[in-house]
Each structure stands twice: as structure tokens, then as C-alpha cells.
Amino acid sequence: MQFDSVPGHHSNRVSNQRTEIWGRNIEFVEGDVEAMPYPGGAFDVVLSQFGHMFAPRPLVAIAEILRVLKPGGRIAFATWPPELLVGRMFSLIAKILAATKGCGAAGVG
């Protein structure tokens, strides 16, 4: 499943090409990363490819990502590497890890 907050970001043509390339049946869904329509612990793995970085409230977005992640699940982030942004991102991740200590989300891998 791919969840995207940008309306029309994935046309049917592009989505179909990706599912063929990856050899997987992938559902593309548009929505708000700060309020995903999934129950807590719905996913074994969550990958955020730039989405958390551009969310209006990154801490809220990451909290929501952690909510839908199963206890002991895996989470991965991809971000652009400008010097200032990387420093801010590590600071944000450190805050999230500290806030989630003991809930099973931190330290997986």
C-alpha cells in the first residue's frame, strides 16, 4: 500500500507501471499522514519517503506513523541531505525515539 497526501500524485498509468515493475499488488491511497484511516498496529513495516519531512506538523505525522506500526515493527525514513535539514532530522528522530522508549517502536532493526 502506498499512502500519499498529494492529490493526483499517482496516476493510474504510473501506479500500474510500478506494480508491474515491483511484481506486487500495491494499492495507492491519498490521504492525510497526520490522520491515517487505519487501526493501530496495522502494518509490519512503514516507509516514509519524504512525506514526514513535508507534513505541516512533522511530529504529529511521525506519531501517526508510529501508531499504525505494529509493536516491534520496522520503520524507515528517506530525506534529502542538505546540511541544515539533516541536522534538524536527526534532532527530530532523537526526540521521537526518546518519546517512544519502552513502547516497542524504538530500537527495532
N, C-alpha and C positions, 0 to 999 in steps of 0.2 A: 504494500500500500504506500502511496506517496501522498502526502498532505501538503497543500500549498495555499498560501494566503493571497496570492496574486491572481485575480480573476482572469481566466483565459490563458494563463501561463502555459498550460499544456493542451495543445490542440489534439484532437483525436488522431491526426496523422502522426504527430510526434510521439504521442503516447503509444500508439500501435507499433511504431518503429522500435521504441525502447523495449517493449515487451518481447518483440521478436529477437532483438539483439541479446537480451539478458536470458531469454529462454524461460521466462517466468510469467505467470498471470498476475499482473500488477494492476491494482485499482488506483486511479488518480482522483483525489478528492480535494476540493477547495474549501478552505475554512480558516478559522481564527486560531493561531497557535496558542493564544492565551486562554482559550476555552474549547478544547477539542471534545467532540461528541463521543468519546469512548470511555468505558468504565476504567476505574483504577486498575493498574496491573494488566492491561490488555495486551502488551507487547513484550516479547523477549528481548528485542533489540530496537533501539531508537537511534537514528542517524539524523543529525541536523546539519544540513549542508547550507550554511549561511543564514538560514531562517531565523535562528535565535538572535543573530547579530543585528538584523534589521527590524526586529519586533519593536513596537512602540515602548514596551516595558520588558527588557531582556530578562530581568529577574523573575517576572511573572511567567514569561514564556518557558524558562528553564524549569520553574516549579511545576508547570503543567506537563512538560516533557517527563519529568521525574514521576509525576502522578500516574501517567499511563504506562510507565515502565514497570515490569514485574519485579518484585524483590529479587535481588541477585542478578538482574538483567544487565545487559551491556548497553552503554551509551557512547556515541562518538560524535564529535563536532568537527566541522571544517570551517575555517575562516580565512580571510585574506590576510597576508602577512605584513602590512605596513607597521613600522616600528611602534608607533603610538597605540595602534589598535591591539597589537599582540600583547603589549604590556597591560592594557585595560582588560583584555580577555582572560589572561592568567589571573588577574585580580578577581574578576567575576567568578571564574571557576573555583578559586580558592574559597571564596565566600560561600558558594553553593555546597562545596564539599564539607566545609565546616558546619553548615546548617543541616546537612543530611547525615552527619556522623551517627552511626548506630541504626539507621533505618534500612540498611541493606543495599542502598544505591551507590554509596561511595566505595571505592576500592575494588570494584569488580574488574576482572581482566585477567 
